[in-house]
Amino acid sequence: MKLKKIFSILISILLLISLVSCKTEENKEGPKNEGEKGKEYYVGLVTDEGGINDKSFNQSANEGALRAKDEFGIQYKAIESSSKEDYEENLETLVDDGADLVFGVGFQMAESLKNVAQKYPDNKFVIIDSSVDLPNVQSVSFKEHEGSFLVGVIAGKMTKTNKIGFIGGKDFELINRFEVGFAAGVMSVNPEAGKLLMDRKTVKYADSFSDVNKGYELGKALIDEGCDVLYHAAGGVGIGMFTIVDETVKAGKEAYAIGVDMDQSETLPKYKDIIISSMIKRVDTGTYTAIKDLANEKFEGGKVVELGLAEDGVGVADTTKDKVDSEIMALVEKYRGMIVDGNIKVPSTLDELKTFEAPEM
């Protein structure tokens, strides 16, 4: 009996050691994603020349990825580009480093990402703000013209001089969508100011997304021409625009600025008093959702995702209500509803703007 009892105890000890060993090995595997068991995904992101701390587009993309990193336990690395010549090399660096998914942020990166994606057909890619027609690339774009229409309504109602300015980064089709939607919104509530934008008399392009001094110079030129509300879609260039508006207000003149991509009254608190609104572009939603799909093994290459007002992909910063009269905000909400319902088709190209007729409210 004693022998049988000893044998039983030994068996119990061995089973216990085995269970502890298995548990230890399990813990060594690290955090689990909701998708493939034991798989720790590695995601990379390449910024355009604006850099990761542009307080705008690239920063929003990075913040979405960081949120997904924390939530899904992925590895994450971002590489900043100094110029467009860096794009392809930076994308390949992440692929060679073993990234499961690589983001190219910005329409200027489309050709470089296409080249790399063709070279590595087994890897997954996402292009933000453009379209690449390949089975391993997901394309994410936004209806910037819809959100810009709403801040155009605000600008058209806030101006005292009936002169409103727009500063773009580069005079390309994508940035034109910001300009065109903004002009249409202004035209809908203030035809006099809208006509100047439609004729591009108060529109300037910096040919850069990072030259702060150029933003200051162009902003000053517009203010000298009588503009008292300025909107930018120019990344870091916008910081220069905010600076000249701030100086103008401190000199005793009335002027307002409108930011882009993120709520720039929060990302640039130095200028919060002169930024009355920002056109929010949820680039963070694009990066976060793609990583979430990867973690859940639902990522689809060859897919085109377009986010507008109806999808909450663009809109107006929540802090706008703190700076803008409630009657104007109610008007903005009416226009938003009409766009979502399909009663207003916001123009997205310069040609469409020429034939745009302001809707009756």
C-alpha positions as a LaTeX table, in Angstrom:
\begin{tabular}{lrrr}
\hline
Residue & $x$ (\AA) & $y$ (\AA) & $z$ (\AA) \\
\hline
Met1 & 0.00 & 0.00 & 0.00 \\
Lys2 & 2.81 & 2.38 & 0.91 \\
Leu3 & 4.53 & 1.71 & $-2.43$ \\
Lys4 & 1.30 & 2.40 & $-4.36$ \\
Lys5 & 0.80 & 5.68 & $-2.43$ \\
Ile6 & 4.37 & 6.83 & $-3.13$ \\
Phe7 & 3.93 & 6.00 & $-6.82$ \\
Ser8 & 0.71 & 8.03 & $-6.91$ \\
Ile9 & 2.44 & 11.05 & $-5.35$ \\
Leu10 & 5.30 & 10.86 & $-7.87$ \\
Ile11 & 2.83 & 10.82 & $-10.76$ \\
Ser12 & 1.06 & 13.90 & $-9.34$ \\
Ile13 & 4.39 & 15.76 & $-9.01$ \\
Leu14 & 5.36 & 14.93 & $-12.60$ \\
Leu15 & 1.99 & 16.16 & $-13.90$ \\
Leu16 & 2.36 & 19.38 & $-11.95$ \\
Ile17 & 5.87 & 20.00 & $-13.35$ \\
Ser18 & 4.54 & 19.37 & $-16.87$ \\
Leu19 & 1.72 & 21.87 & $-16.45$ \\
Val20 & 4.05 & 24.56 & $-15.08$ \\
Ser21 & 6.46 & 23.96 & $-17.98$ \\
Cys22 & 3.67 & 24.31 & $-20.54$ \\
Lys23 & 2.46 & 27.52 & $-18.91$ \\
Thr24 & 5.97 & 28.95 & $-18.94$ \\
Glu25 & 6.37 & 28.18 & $-22.64$ \\
Glu26 & 2.99 & 29.77 & $-23.35$ \\
Asn27 & 3.99 & 32.98 & $-21.57$ \\
Lys28 & 7.20 & 33.19 & $-23.60$ \\
Glu29 & 5.12 & 33.62 & $-26.75$ \\
Gly30 & 4.09 & 37.16 & $-25.72$ \\
Pro31 & 0.76 & 38.92 & $-26.28$ \\
Lys32 & $-1.79$ & 37.29 & $-28.52$ \\
Asn33 & $-3.63$ & 39.13 & $-31.29$ \\
Glu34 & $-7.30$ & 38.43 & $-31.89$ \\
Gly35 & $-6.21$ & 36.84 & $-35.15$ \\
Glu36 & $-3.59$ & 34.16 & $-35.68$ \\
Lys37 & $-2.65$ & 32.50 & $-32.38$ \\
Gly38 & 0.88 & 33.29 & $-31.26$ \\
Lys39 & 1.49 & 35.71 & $-34.17$ \\
Glu40 & 2.98 & 39.06 & $-33.20$ \\
Tyr41 & 2.46 & 41.34 & $-36.18$ \\
Tyr42 & 4.99 & 43.94 & $-37.25$ \\
Val43 & 3.68 & 47.09 & $-38.96$ \\
Gly44 & 5.73 & 49.84 & $-40.56$ \\
Leu45 & 4.84 & 53.35 & $-41.73$ \\
Val46 & 6.65 & 55.78 & $-44.02$ \\
Thr47 & 5.78 & 59.48 & $-43.81$ \\
Asp48 & 5.93 & 61.92 & $-46.68$ \\
Glu49 & 8.31 & 64.87 & $-46.56$ \\
Gly50 & 6.12 & 66.70 & $-44.01$ \\
Gly51 & 7.49 & 64.45 & $-41.25$ \\
Ile52 & 5.80 & 62.71 & $-38.35$ \\
Asn53 & 5.37 & 65.84 & $-36.21$ \\
Asp54 & 3.71 & 68.01 & $-38.84$ \\
Lys55 & 0.80 & 68.61 & $-36.38$ \\
Ser56 & $-1.44$ & 67.50 & $-39.22$ \\
Phe57 & $-1.63$ & 64.67 & $-41.78$ \\
Asn58 & 1.35 & 62.46 & $-40.93$ \\
Gln59 & 0.86 & 62.92 & $-37.20$ \\
Ser60 & $-2.74$ & 61.75 & $-37.50$ \\
Ala61 & $-1.67$ & 58.63 & $-39.42$ \\
Asn62 & 0.96 & 57.87 & $-36.77$ \\
Glu63 & $-1.50$ & 58.33 & $-33.91$ \\
Gly64 & $-3.91$ & 55.82 & $-35.45$ \\
Ala65 & $-1.10$ & 53.30 & $-35.76$ \\
Leu66 & 0.03 & 53.90 & $-32.18$ \\
Arg67 & $-3.50$ & 53.34 & $-30.92$ \\
Ala68 & $-3.64$ & 50.03 & $-32.79$ \\
Lys69 & $-0.18$ & 49.12 & $-31.48$ \\
Asp70 & $-1.38$ & 49.41 & $-27.89$ \\
Glu71 & $-4.69$ & 47.67 & $-28.52$ \\
Phe72 & $-3.47$ & 44.71 & $-30.56$ \\
Gly73 & 0.04 & 44.24 & $-29.19$ \\
Ile74 & 1.84 & 44.73 & $-32.51$ \\
Gln75 & 5.39 & 45.83 & $-33.16$ \\
Tyr76 & 5.46 & 49.23 & $-34.87$ \\
Lys77 & 8.08 & 51.37 & $-36.55$ \\
Ala78 & 7.74 & 54.68 & $-38.40$ \\
Ile79 & 10.34 & 56.10 & $-40.80$ \\
Glu80 & 10.36 & 59.79 & $-41.74$ \\
Ser81 & 11.17 & 60.89 & $-45.28$ \\
Ser82 & 13.16 & 64.04 & $-45.94$ \\
Ser83 & 12.26 & 64.15 & $-49.63$ \\
Lys84 & 10.38 & 62.12 & $-52.24$ \\
Glu85 & 13.65 & 60.47 & $-53.23$ \\
Asp86 & 13.57 & 58.67 & $-49.86$ \\
Tyr87 & 10.17 & 57.03 & $-50.33$ \\
Glu88 & 11.10 & 53.83 & $-52.15$ \\
Glu89 & 14.18 & 53.16 & $-50.05$ \\
Asn90 & 12.25 & 53.68 & $-46.80$ \\
Leu91 & 9.43 & 51.36 & $-47.90$ \\
Glu92 & 11.93 & 48.64 & $-48.85$ \\
Thr93 & 13.75 & 49.07 & $-45.53$ \\
Leu94 & 10.58 & 48.10 & $-43.67$ \\
Val95 & 9.90 & 45.14 & $-45.95$ \\
Asp96 & 13.46 & 43.88 & $-45.53$ \\
Asp97 & 13.07 & 44.35 & $-41.78$ \\
Gly98 & 10.19 & 41.85 & $-41.81$ \\
Ala99 & 7.12 & 44.11 & $-41.61$ \\
Asp100 & 3.84 & 42.27 & $-42.24$ \\
Leu101 & 2.10 & 45.47 & $-43.32$ \\
Val102 & 3.62 & 48.71 & $-44.63$ \\
Phe103 & 1.86 & 52.09 & $-44.90$ \\
Gly104 & 2.82 & 54.74 & $-47.43$ \\
Val105 & 1.38 & 58.04 & $-46.18$ \\
Gly106 & 0.52 & 60.59 & $-48.84$ \\
Phe107 & $-0.45$ & 60.72 & $-52.50$ \\
Gln108 & 3.12 & 61.58 & $-53.51$ \\
Met109 & 4.19 & 58.10 & $-52.42$ \\
Ala110 & 1.84 & 56.20 & $-54.75$ \\
Glu111 & 4.35 & 55.43 & $-57.49$ \\
Ser112 & 7.08 & 54.38 & $-55.06$ \\
Leu113 & 4.71 & 52.14 & $-53.13$ \\
Lys114 & 3.47 & 50.57 & $-56.36$ \\
Asn115 & 7.05 & 49.74 & $-57.37$ \\
Val116 & 7.83 & 48.13 & $-54.01$ \\
Ala117 & 4.50 & 46.26 & $-53.81$ \\
Gln118 & 5.10 & 44.76 & $-57.27$ \\
Lys119 & 8.54 & 43.65 & $-56.16$ \\
Tyr120 & 7.17 & 42.01 & $-53.00$ \\
Pro121 & 3.79 & 40.47 & $-53.97$ \\
Asp122 & 3.58 & 38.41 & $-50.75$ \\
Asn123 & 3.73 & 41.49 & $-48.51$ \\
Lys124 & 0.77 & 43.69 & $-47.56$ \\
Phe125 & 0.66 & 47.45 & $-48.16$ \\
Val126 & $-1.66$ & 50.41 & $-47.62$ \\
Ile127 & $-1.46$ & 53.67 & $-49.56$ \\
Ile128 & $-3.07$ & 56.65 & $-47.83$ \\
Asp129 & $-4.59$ & 59.38 & $-50.01$ \\
Ser130 & $-4.14$ & 57.67 & $-53.34$ \\
Ser131 & $-4.97$ & 54.49 & $-55.23$ \\
Val132 & $-2.71$ & 51.64 & $-56.29$ \\
Asp133 & $-4.38$ & 48.86 & $-58.26$ \\
Leu134 & $-2.56$ & 45.78 & $-56.99$ \\
Pro135 & $-3.91$ & 42.69 & $-55.17$ \\
Asn136 & $-1.61$ & 43.22 & $-52.16$ \\
Val137 & $-2.37$ & 46.94 & $-51.72$ \\
Gln138 & $-5.31$ & 48.52 & $-49.91$ \\
Ser139 & $-6.06$ & 52.10 & $-50.98$ \\
Val140 & $-7.53$ & 54.55 & $-48.47$ \\
Ser141 & $-8.81$ & 57.96 & $-49.60$ \\
Phe142 & $-11.03$ & 60.70 & $-48.21$ \\
Lys143 & $-13.71$ & 63.08 & $-49.49$ \\
Glu144 & $-11.78$ & 66.17 & $-48.43$ \\
His145 & $-14.07$ & 68.37 & $-50.50$ \\
Glu146 & $-17.06$ & 67.48 & $-48.30$ \\
Gly147 & $-15.37$ & 68.49 & $-45.05$ \\
Ser148 & $-13.86$ & 71.57 & $-46.69$ \\
Phe149 & $-17.33$ & 72.65 & $-47.81$ \\
Leu150 & $-18.41$ & 72.87 & $-44.16$ \\
Val151 & $-15.47$ & 75.03 & $-43.06$ \\
Gly152 & $-16.15$ & 77.12 & $-46.17$ \\
Val153 & $-19.61$ & 77.83 & $-44.80$ \\
Ile154 & $-18.01$ & 78.95 & $-41.53$ \\
Ala155 & $-15.48$ & 81.17 & $-43.34$ \\
Gly156 & $-18.17$ & 82.70 & $-45.54$ \\
Lys157 & $-20.21$ & 83.67 & $-42.50$ \\
Met158 & $-17.29$ & 84.87 & $-40.36$ \\
Thr159 & $-15.55$ & 87.19 & $-42.83$ \\
Lys160 & $-16.01$ & 90.94 & $-42.46$ \\
Thr161 & $-14.08$ & 91.95 & $-45.58$ \\
Asn162 & $-15.69$ & 89.38 & $-47.91$ \\
Lys163 & $-12.20$ & 88.26 & $-48.85$ \\
Ile164 & $-11.14$ & 84.75 & $-47.87$ \\
Gly165 & $-7.84$ & 83.03 & $-48.68$ \\
Phe166 & $-6.73$ & 79.44 & $-49.28$ \\
Ile167 & $-3.16$ & 78.12 & $-49.09$ \\
Gly168 & $-2.39$ & 74.70 & $-50.59$ \\
Gly169 & 0.74 & 72.59 & $-50.32$ \\
Lys170 & 1.12 & 71.50 & $-53.93$ \\
Asp171 & $-1.18$ & 72.31 & $-56.83$ \\
Phe172 & $-2.21$ & 68.70 & $-57.41$ \\
Glu173 & $-5.60$ & 67.03 & $-57.81$ \\
Leu174 & $-5.76$ & 65.88 & $-54.19$ \\
Ile175 & $-5.09$ & 69.32 & $-52.69$ \\
Asn176 & $-7.43$ & 70.86 & $-55.26$ \\
Arg177 & $-10.25$ & 68.91 & $-53.57$ \\
Phe178 & $-9.70$ & 70.93 & $-50.39$ \\
Glu179 & $-9.64$ & 74.17 & $-52.36$ \\
Val180 & $-12.69$ & 73.35 & $-54.49$ \\
Gly181 & $-14.88$ & 72.14 & $-51.62$ \\
Phe182 & $-13.92$ & 75.19 & $-49.55$ \\
Ala183 & $-14.76$ & 77.58 & $-52.40$ \\
Ala184 & $-18.15$ & 75.87 & $-52.92$ \\
Gly185 & $-18.97$ & 76.20 & $-49.22$ \\
Val186 & $-18.06$ & 79.89 & $-49.18$ \\
Met187 & $-20.02$ & 80.48 & $-52.39$ \\
Ser188 & $-23.13$ & 78.88 & $-50.85$ \\
Val189 & $-23.36$ & 81.51 & $-48.10$ \\
Asn190 & $-21.29$ & 84.43 & $-49.41$ \\
Pro191 & $-21.16$ & 84.67 & $-53.23$ \\
Glu192 & $-18.97$ & 87.78 & $-53.19$ \\
Ala193 & $-16.16$ & 86.05 & $-51.27$ \\
Gly194 & $-16.80$ & 82.77 & $-53.06$ \\
Lys195 & $-16.28$ & 84.32 & $-56.50$ \\
Leu196 & $-12.73$ & 85.38 & $-55.59$ \\
Leu197 & $-11.94$ & 81.78 & $-54.58$ \\
Met198 & $-13.61$ & 80.33 & $-57.66$ \\
Asp199 & $-11.49$ & 82.63 & $-59.85$ \\
Arg200 & $-8.45$ & 81.64 & $-57.73$ \\
Lys201 & $-7.67$ & 85.28 & $-56.99$ \\
Thr202 & $-7.28$ & 84.53 & $-53.28$ \\
Val203 & $-5.71$ & 81.07 & $-53.73$ \\
Lys204 & $-1.98$ & 80.42 & $-53.32$ \\
Tyr205 & 0.17 & 77.29 & $-53.42$ \\
Ala206 & 3.45 & 76.84 & $-51.56$ \\
Asp207 & 4.86 & 73.94 & $-53.63$ \\
Ser208 & 5.81 & 72.41 & $-50.28$ \\
Phe209 & 4.32 & 70.68 & $-47.26$ \\
Ser210 & 7.07 & 71.68 & $-44.86$ \\
Asp211 & 8.25 & 75.24 & $-45.65$ \\
Val212 & 6.96 & 77.25 & $-42.68$ \\
Asn213 & 8.50 & 80.48 & $-44.00$ \\
Lys214 & 6.61 & 80.07 & $-47.27$ \\
Gly215 & 3.37 & 79.71 & $-45.33$ \\
Tyr216 & 4.11 & 82.96 & $-43.52$ \\
Glu217 & 4.94 & 84.74 & $-46.77$ \\
Leu218 & 1.81 & 83.57 & $-48.61$ \\
Gly219 & $-0.40$ & 84.25 & $-45.59$ \\
Lys220 & 0.95 & 87.80 & $-45.31$ \\
Ala221 & 0.30 & 88.40 & $-49.01$ \\
Leu222 & $-3.33$ & 87.30 & $-48.64$ \\
Ile223 & $-3.84$ & 89.43 & $-45.52$ \\
Asp224 & $-2.28$ & 92.41 & $-47.29$ \\
Glu225 & $-4.84$ & 91.87 & $-50.06$ \\
Gly226 & $-7.62$ & 92.19 & $-47.49$ \\
Cys227 & $-8.35$ & 88.55 & $-46.56$ \\
Asp228 & $-9.46$ & 88.13 & $-42.97$ \\
Val229 & $-10.07$ & 84.34 & $-42.95$ \\
Leu230 & $-7.38$ & 81.89 & $-44.15$ \\
Tyr231 & $-7.68$ & 78.11 & $-44.62$ \\
His232 & $-4.75$ & 75.85 & $-45.42$ \\
Ala233 & $-4.21$ & 72.32 & $-46.70$ \\
Ala234 & $-0.45$ & 72.38 & $-46.63$ \\
Gly235 & 0.94 & 70.36 & $-43.71$ \\
Gly236 & 3.75 & 72.18 & $-41.91$ \\
Val237 & 3.38 & 75.18 & $-44.22$ \\
Gly238 & 0.22 & 75.98 & $-42.28$ \\
Ile239 & 2.27 & 76.82 & $-39.18$ \\
Gly240 & 3.63 & 79.86 & $-41.03$ \\
Met241 & 0.08 & 80.85 & $-41.96$ \\
Phe242 & $-1.01$ & 80.62 & $-38.32$ \\
Thr243 & 1.94 & 82.77 & $-37.28$ \\
Ile244 & 1.04 & 85.68 & $-39.56$ \\
Val245 & $-2.64$ & 85.50 & $-38.56$ \\
Asp246 & $-1.61$ & 85.57 & $-34.90$ \\
Glu247 & 0.64 & 88.59 & $-35.50$ \\
Thr248 & $-2.17$ & 90.34 & $-37.37$ \\
Val249 & $-4.59$ & 89.87 & $-34.48$ \\
Lys250 & $-2.00$ & 91.04 & $-31.94$ \\
Ala251 & $-1.51$ & 94.15 & $-34.07$ \\
Gly252 & $-5.19$ & 94.98 & $-33.54$ \\
Lys253 & $-6.74$ & 93.72 & $-36.78$ \\
Glu254 & $-9.45$ & 91.05 & $-37.00$ \\
Ala255 & $-8.39$ & 87.79 & $-38.65$ \\
Tyr256 & $-9.12$ & 84.08 & $-38.34$ \\
Ala257 & $-7.44$ & 80.83 & $-39.35$ \\
Ile258 & $-8.84$ & 77.40 & $-40.18$ \\
Gly259 & $-6.69$ & 74.30 & $-39.70$ \\
Val260 & $-6.73$ & 70.91 & $-41.37$ \\
Asp261 & $-6.51$ & 67.14 & $-40.79$ \\
Met262 & $-6.43$ & 67.32 & $-36.96$ \\
Asp263 & $-7.91$ & 69.84 & $-34.54$ \\
Gln264 & $-4.99$ & 72.24 & $-34.84$ \\
Ser265 & $-6.20$ & 74.40 & $-31.96$ \\
Glu266 & $-5.19$ & 71.38 & $-29.85$ \\
Thr267 & $-2.10$ & 70.19 & $-31.72$ \\
Leu268 & $-0.83$ & 73.79 & $-31.91$ \\
Pro269 & $-2.17$ & 75.35 & $-28.67$ \\
Lys270 & 0.05 & 78.39 & $-29.21$ \\
Tyr271 & $-2.43$ & 79.44 & $-31.91$ \\
Lys272 & $-5.66$ & 78.24 & $-30.31$ \\
Asp273 & $-7.05$ & 81.77 & $-29.98$ \\
Ile274 & $-6.92$ & 82.45 & $-33.73$ \\
Ile275 & $-7.88$ & 78.98 & $-35.04$ \\
Ile276 & $-11.68$ & 79.05 & $-35.20$ \\
Ser277 & $-12.07$ & 75.59 & $-36.74$ \\
Ser278 & $-10.24$ & 72.70 & $-38.40$ \\
Met279 & $-11.38$ & 70.38 & $-41.15$ \\
Ile280 & $-10.86$ & 66.99 & $-39.57$ \\
Lys281 & $-9.58$ & 64.25 & $-41.83$ \\
Arg282 & $-9.58$ & 60.94 & $-39.98$ \\
Val283 & $-6.31$ & 59.56 & $-41.32$ \\
Asp284 & $-5.95$ & 57.91 & $-37.92$ \\
Thr285 & $-9.11$ & 55.92 & $-38.65$ \\
Gly286 & $-7.57$ & 54.66 & $-41.88$ \\
Thr287 & $-4.36$ & 53.40 & $-40.28$ \\
Tyr288 & $-6.07$ & 52.02 & $-37.17$ \\
Thr289 & $-8.71$ & 50.10 & $-39.16$ \\
Ala290 & $-6.19$ & 48.50 & $-41.50$ \\
Ile291 & $-4.09$ & 47.28 & $-38.55$ \\
Lys292 & $-7.19$ & 46.02 & $-36.78$ \\
Asp293 & $-8.12$ & 44.03 & $-39.89$ \\
Leu294 & $-4.59$ & 42.62 & $-40.06$ \\
Ala295 & $-4.72$ & 41.52 & $-36.41$ \\
Asn296 & $-8.09$ & 39.86 & $-36.98$ \\
Glu297 & $-6.94$ & 38.25 & $-40.24$ \\
Lys298 & $-9.47$ & 40.28 & $-42.22$ \\
Phe299 & $-7.11$ & 42.53 & $-44.18$ \\
Glu300 & $-8.10$ & 42.81 & $-47.84$ \\
Gly301 & $-5.61$ & 43.76 & $-50.55$ \\
Gly302 & $-7.01$ & 45.21 & $-53.75$ \\
Lys303 & $-9.68$ & 47.02 & $-51.73$ \\
Val304 & $-10.48$ & 50.73 & $-52.11$ \\
Val305 & $-11.79$ & 52.53 & $-49.00$ \\
Glu306 & $-13.23$ & 56.05 & $-49.38$ \\
Leu307 & $-14.27$ & 57.98 & $-46.26$ \\
Gly308 & $-16.54$ & 61.03 & $-46.38$ \\
Leu309 & $-19.05$ & 62.81 & $-44.15$ \\
Ala310 & $-21.40$ & 59.82 & $-44.17$ \\
Glu311 & $-18.61$ & 57.53 & $-42.91$ \\
Asp312 & $-17.36$ & 60.12 & $-40.38$ \\
Gly313 & $-14.07$ & 60.17 & $-42.28$ \\
Val314 & $-14.07$ & 63.98 & $-42.54$ \\
Gly315 & $-15.82$ & 66.70 & $-40.59$ \\
Val316 & $-15.44$ & 69.79 & $-38.43$ \\
Ala317 & $-13.46$ & 69.91 & $-35.17$ \\
Asp318 & $-15.56$ & 69.65 & $-32.01$ \\
Thr319 & $-13.93$ & 72.79 & $-30.60$ \\
Thr320 & $-15.43$ & 74.86 & $-33.43$ \\
Lys321 & $-18.56$ & 75.41 & $-31.34$ \\
Asp322 & $-16.44$ & 77.26 & $-28.76$ \\
Lys323 & $-15.38$ & 79.89 & $-31.32$ \\
Val324 & $-18.28$ & 80.05 & $-33.80$ \\
Asp325 & $-21.78$ & 81.39 & $-33.20$ \\
Ser326 & $-24.47$ & 78.76 & $-32.60$ \\
Glu327 & $-26.54$ & 80.01 & $-35.55$ \\
Ile328 & $-23.61$ & 79.39 & $-37.90$ \\
Met329 & $-23.06$ & 75.96 & $-36.36$ \\
Ala330 & $-26.73$ & 75.14 & $-36.93$ \\
Leu331 & $-26.31$ & 76.15 & $-40.58$ \\
Val332 & $-23.23$ & 73.93 & $-40.86$ \\
Glu333 & $-25.23$ & 71.01 & $-39.51$ \\
Lys334 & $-28.01$ & 71.62 & $-42.06$ \\
Tyr335 & $-25.49$ & 71.57 & $-44.91$ \\
Arg336 & $-23.86$ & 68.46 & $-43.51$ \\
Gly337 & $-27.21$ & 66.69 & $-43.50$ \\
Met338 & $-27.93$ & 67.74 & $-47.08$ \\
Ile339 & $-24.57$ & 66.40 & $-48.25$ \\
Val340 & $-24.99$ & 63.09 & $-46.41$ \\
Asp341 & $-28.52$ & 62.71 & $-47.81$ \\
Gly342 & $-27.29$ & 63.34 & $-51.34$ \\
Asn343 & $-29.16$ & 66.63 & $-51.78$ \\
Ile344 & $-25.91$ & 68.48 & $-52.34$ \\
Lys345 & $-23.14$ & 67.10 & $-54.55$ \\
Val346 & $-20.00$ & 68.90 & $-53.48$ \\
Pro347 & $-17.65$ & 69.54 & $-56.42$ \\
Ser348 & $-14.29$ & 67.81 & $-56.18$ \\
Thr349 & $-12.47$ & 69.21 & $-59.24$ \\
Leu350 & $-11.82$ & 72.67 & $-60.65$ \\
Asp351 & $-14.00$ & 71.83 & $-63.67$ \\
Glu352 & $-16.90$ & 70.78 & $-61.42$ \\
Leu353 & $-16.52$ & 74.00 & $-59.44$ \\
Lys354 & $-17.10$ & 76.08 & $-62.57$ \\
Thr355 & $-20.61$ & 74.68 & $-62.96$ \\
Phe356 & $-21.47$ & 74.48 & $-59.26$ \\
Glu357 & $-24.68$ & 76.21 & $-58.26$ \\
Ala358 & $-25.14$ & 77.07 & $-54.60$ \\
Pro359 & $-28.09$ & 75.19 & $-53.11$ \\
Glu360 & $-31.09$ & 77.03 & $-51.74$ \\
Met361 & $-31.66$ & 76.59 & $-48.01$ \\
\hline
\end{tabular}
